[in-house]
Amino acid sequence: MNAFYEELRENDRELRIIRNGNHSYRPHFHINVELLIVKRGDYLAEVNGSQYRVGDGTVLLCDSYDIHSYERLSDGG
């Protein structure tokens, strides 16, 4: 797996929320904890080499320095 180190917000102490989009991210890692909260739709996520299907009403937690990626499969509508 080719992952990149995302340092853009490494020293940022603010909570950032990105909502309502077709989010797909290639494998990356960083110090921050990352949550993918799926209200509606389906995503295929990979965390440290394990794949997960994340769908309606579920949450994916990626801890500090976990290598993770996800892609949207459907919008649930």
Beta strands, then each sheet from edge to edge (+ up, - down):
strand 1: 4-5
strand 2: 25-29
strand 3: 34-38
strand 4: 42-47
strand 5: 50-54
strand 6: 58-62
strand 7: 68-74
sheet 1: 1+ 2+ 7- 4+ 5-
sheet 2: 3+ 6-
end
